[in-house]
Amino acid sequence: MLIVLEPDITQKQKNHIYRILREGGCISREITEAGRQIIGSTGDAGRSPDFFESLEGVARVVPVNTAFKLVSRQMHPEDTRVQVGDVSVGGERIVVIAGPCAVENRERSLAIAGQVRKYGAVLFRGGAFKPRTSPYAFQGLGEEGLKILAEVRQTFGMPVVTEITTPAQADLVMKYVDVIQIGARNMQNFELLKCVGRLGKPVLLKRGLAATIEEWLMSAEYIVSEGNDNVILCERGIRTFEPYTRNTLDLSAIPVIKNLTHLPVIIDPSHATGIREKVSPMARAAIAAGADGLMIEVHDDPDHALSDGAQSLYPEQFSRLMRDLYVISPVVDKQLDFGYLDKARAVDRMKKAGNGQGRRAAFLGEPGTYSHKACMQYFGGQVQPVPMNSFKEIYETVREGGADFGVIPLENSLAGSVHENYDLLLEYDLRIVGEILLRIEHHLIGHPGARVEDIRRVYSHPQVFQQCRSYIDRHQWEWIPVSDTARAVRLVKEQNNPAEGALAGRDAARIHEMQILEQGIEANARNYTRFVVIAREPISGGQKNKSSLIFSTGNQPGALFEALKVFADNGINLVKLESRPIHGKPWEYMFYVDLEADVDSDELAPVIRQLAQKIDYLKILGSY
Ligand SMILES: O=C(O)C(=O)Cc1ccccc1
């Protein structure tokens, strides 16, 4: 039951409602949705809706019409993020859990962990207690296995996931692991569910072999009703009549789950298919369908694995899969971040060095801009986003120490380079420390109930007009450029004129409670913007694959050719070359290059020395 409160309800009136619910044996939570305060309750305390509606401070009562209450989306409209160390499951970034089916020995576990970490996994899995179909199969190393998992966490900074099979193992898992897994066969072991509910650690709850989605969510309800909200659902295939795969992966469960519950959902394509070659296609499909992450079995010698070798990927296959996921994720508004753990560690170190103060990232505009989204996707919740009025202000603020990072758009796949930012990169002595690719989907946003035919004037960032040119050319609208897209939506809202609209993203419409009148109005669906992250100093740690430089050459034949030849002679791939006029020197140019190499590495030092001899000016923007 949802009890929607009057805006002016007093604390005393609220306490009275809470007391009635508590005495009636209900668990209640306070929810805020669209600015309204709501009390969500697991029951009605034996009273009718009319009774609650007659209480002072209550506006109305809405029944929760599902068997599960605390895990239902109605009771908690926002997505839950389960925090596991530095990793947030259910956030902007895809979480990939990888490792062998069973912890076999120390050396093998450390070797596999090193590989999966290098390829972008952020949590390590491995069973220490193995419930197997056959009593004669390998049953796991027990506490010795847990100690190995703890060593993996210590060595690689990766939180670890393992299965618990009985409440008797509770003390051990509390001591050694970060996420407790409930296996498919134990999904309805209610004593075990209550036990992990009381432990409070994040729980990964697998769907039972023959469980309906409702039964699965009822099991999650057991855990949450014990006070543990940190539940991650894991679909691992259900038993059907189909023998070609070990189980049938129910990918349609993802959108169903996303609708019914606020809990994150991840997919285990390894157990679902049971066959190595089927794992990557299903993993790709799961991310495309909106899963928050994956759990994948990886083994460096699967033919000799003690458990489930036939479904384990070789590390190289895992690496290829991760590269595919990196490309797919932005299409569904997510990111696969190869630097997830390194970045989190580096930001944490900065925090400690700065007397525990949180780090800040400057972005263009107000909450709801594309830059804000890029900032959130790059840092997750670890860094506080700070709004700015212009790109120049971002550079200024980072240089003066008002923010540790700045997030700026550099180029767009439809409209090309954001020249102002190329020029500012030259002007300011800051480093590029990261990049992020965002799919940009623009919408025509207006007042609730307004119609496209009524629109006469549209507001947006100038870049957006360029990207939606073919759509807006079909209408006789007046275009008003403003500093950012979220501001455009806010202005339209404040001016309260149904003939005005804004071109902006979904977040801006949601934040300002405005309506999307027409979706996806960009000229081409392959509309991506590449943002870079700037800082005063490089971020230490992590693998760096790309670098950016600016240089200028003398004005003689072949000068640019000579400079670029240095890269060719050393086998370095250039991925971008752009020229910008040098201010005050007509017809002379600065060249901006992006390379697939780490210019800060020792191997590149001689190459940079060679380059320096061929050019007049060099500025290393950074490697990331
Ligand atoms: O105004 C915004 O939302 C921005 O972040 C600037 C922008 C506009 C269009 C594409 C990418 C960034």
The ligand as an SDF file (V2000), in Angstrom:
LIG
                    3D

 12 12  0  0  0  0  0  0  0  0999 V2000
   24.0190   21.4750  -23.6890 O   0  0  0  0  0  0  0  0  0  0  0  0
   24.3810   20.3280  -23.3700 C   0  0  0  0  0  0  0  0  0  0  0  0
   23.6020   19.4460  -22.9790 O   0  0  0  0  0  0  0  0  0  0  0  0
   25.8000   19.9890  -23.4720 C   0  0  0  0  0  0  0  0  0  0  0  0
   26.2890   19.2320  -22.6790 O   0  0  0  0  0  0  0  0  0  0  0  0
   26.5480   20.4810  -24.6760 C   0  0  0  0  0  0  0  0  0  0  0  0
   26.3850   19.4770  -25.7550 C   0  0  0  0  0  0  0  0  0  0  0  0
   25.4380   19.6590  -26.7330 C   0  0  0  0  0  0  0  0  0  0  0  0
   25.2870   18.6790  -27.7260 C   0  0  0  0  0  0  0  0  0  0  0  0
   26.0630   17.5480  -27.7080 C   0  0  0  0  0  0  0  0  0  0  0  0
   26.9920   17.3530  -26.7100 C   0  0  0  0  0  0  0  0  0  0  0  0
   27.1640   18.3250  -25.7280 C   0  0  0  0  0  0  0  0  0  0  0  0
  1  2  2  0
  2  3  1  0
  2  4  1  0
  4  5  2  0
  4  6  1  0
  6  7  1  0
  7  8  1  0
  7 12  2  0
  8  9  2  0
  9 10  1  0
 10 11  2  0
 11 12  1  0
M  END
$$$$
